[in-house]
Amino acid sequence: MTTAKPWSDVFGTPDRLDISPMFAWLRREQPLCRVRLPYGEAAWLVTRYEDAKVVLGDPRFSRAAAVDRDEPRVRPQRGVSGGLLRHDPPEHSRLRRLVAKAFTARRVEGLRPRAQQIADQLIDRMMAQGPPAELVEDFALPLPITVICELLGVPVEDRVDFRLWSDAFLSTTRFTPDQVTEYVGRMREYMAGLIAEHRETPRDDLIGALVTARDEQDRLSEEELLAMAQAILVAGHETTASQIPNFVYTLLTHPEQLAALRADPGLIPQAVEELMRYVPLGSSSRARYALEDVELSGGTVPAGDPVLVSLEAANRDESVYSNADTLDLHRHEVSQIAFGYGPHRCLGAQLARMELQVALGALLQRLPGLRFAGTEQDIVWKTGTATRGPARLPITWDRP
């Protein structure tokens, strides 16, 4: 058993959207590395692409086993009980099927015109006010929040409150443990009230469908209903809200790639995949516990041990991607795993893809000469949270 490296030694202190140079060394020299996060028991960390797929997709690794363990984590609080990430198949499959139909590729494509309309309305408002604008508050947040609220059946006017609750839900050090408990509790109370309203007045939205599954089909417990509604509300907007400014920042700091995208808007879907691969969003996946001894490329994970996957490291694996540390919007290589892999792969991946495609297309088409307002030093970066990216990103563009 090797001595567990402190989390900070492996991940370092990332500057903006940079990733730790330690990952390249680990992939080459120590692909199965013993680490200790700020909270919970020590774990193994994998950094190679193929090992990541095994840990995330092989039934010999379990999420449900974390329930009775001191799960390795970066914040004091344990995860919300009753959610999808607390189960393995077949229980996980039962819960996932209840909401999966809302996020199919066909259903998501049906939402594209509405997402485009929302994006255009937000840009209309930005243009009417004139440059500069604040990309996060004026565009990146309201676009996915409006989409997920309409899909779920949550009043959009309440978004200021649940944005705060969402920040607490994802907090590592930004909020104190007592504040996290308070704000997550408020979100729970709010969702419970919304569920009660749906029971009184049935509606044709996702919460309405979950309430029906709970009350008429007995396919959900009340705790599962609440946990799923909360998780969908948070996860349903957070990835897109963070990655829109991340993608804009990355393109503005890679002018040759930005020029290629402006010259060929048809490249946008492929660009979104490459940007998802290249741009780190979080630090690692939730731990999976080995149900038996499992051989990986770096050695054997003993039965009962937790394993973490660094998605950002796996997406930079030199054995899978040529010039892996280079952003290349014309890349035609294997799929990125930023949305995860296996049974717990992000349920809303198709929705996030569509929203990111709409967002990039609208910004580049309607804001000619899009660029930073001021300098990079004017960007304010998020701290103390599980997701990375700008908290404020001032932008400007050429007036017509």
C-alpha positions, 0 to 999 in steps of 0.5 A: 500500500503506497502512502496517499498523496494529498489532493493538493499535491496531485491537483495543485492550485489550478489557475483559471482553466489550466490543469495540473501538469502532475496528471501527465506524469501520473498517466505515464508513471503512476496511473493508479495513484493513492490520494487523500481528499480533504474529507473521507477515507483515502482512495485510488485515483485513475488518470488514463482514459481506458482505466476511467471507462472501466471504473465508470462503466464496469459493474465491479465498481459500485456507487451504492457501496458509498452509502455506508462508507466515509466517502472521499470528497472535497467538502464536509457534507455527504451527498443528498440521499435518494438521488441517482448517484446513490444507486447501482443498477437495477435500482439506478436503472429504475430511477433513471428510466423515469426521467430519461425520456425527457432528455432523449436526443429527439426530445432535446431537438424539439426544445432547440427552437425554444432555446434559440428563442431564449438566446436571441431574446437575451442577446436582443436585451444585451444589444439594446443596452449596448456594450459592454455586457456581463456574459455570465449574468446577462446570458450564460446563467439565464439561458439554461436556467430558463430552459430547465425551469420550463422543462421541470415546471419551476417558475423562472421568476424564482431563479434568484433564490434557487441560484443561491441554493444551487451554489450552496449545493455545489460549495466546497469552501465558499459557504460554511457547513451551516450555510450549506445546510440552511440553503440546501434545506431551503431548496428542499422546502421549496421543491416540496412546496412545488411538488404539493402544488403539482399534486393540487393542480396537475401539470404537463411537465417533468415534476408532474410526471415524477409526481404521477410516478410517485402517487399513481404508479408507486415507482418512487418514494417521497425522498427519491422524488424530492432528491431527483427534483433537486438534482435535476434543477441543479445539474440541469443548468450548472454545466451549461451555465459554467461552460458557456463562459468557459468556452468563450474565454477559451476561444478568445484566448485561442484566436486561430480556433475562434477564426476557424469557427467564425469561418465555418459555423457548421463546425459548432457541434464538433467544436462543442465536443472538443471544448468539452474535452479540453476545458476542465469543469470539475475535479473528479467523479464521485468515488466508485467502490471495488466489489472485488479485486480489479486489475487496471493498467497501473495495478490492482484495486483491492476489493472494498477500496474507493476509486476516483476518476479524473475526467480532465486527466483522462480527456488529455490522455496522449495515448488516445488524443494526438497533441492532447494538450492542444485545442483543435476544433477539427479533431476527429478522435474518440469521444470525450468523457467529460459527461462521464461514462457508463450507467451514471453518464450525465442524464442531461448530456444531450440537453447541455450539448444543444444549449452549448451549440445554440449559445455559441452560434448565437453569440458568434453570429449576432455579436460581431467582433466579440472580445473581452471588455478590458483585459483578462485581469477584469475577469472574476473567477469562481472560488470555493465551488465544485465547478470552475469558470468565470463568475463575471466575464465582461464582453464587448463587440462591434456596434453595427 
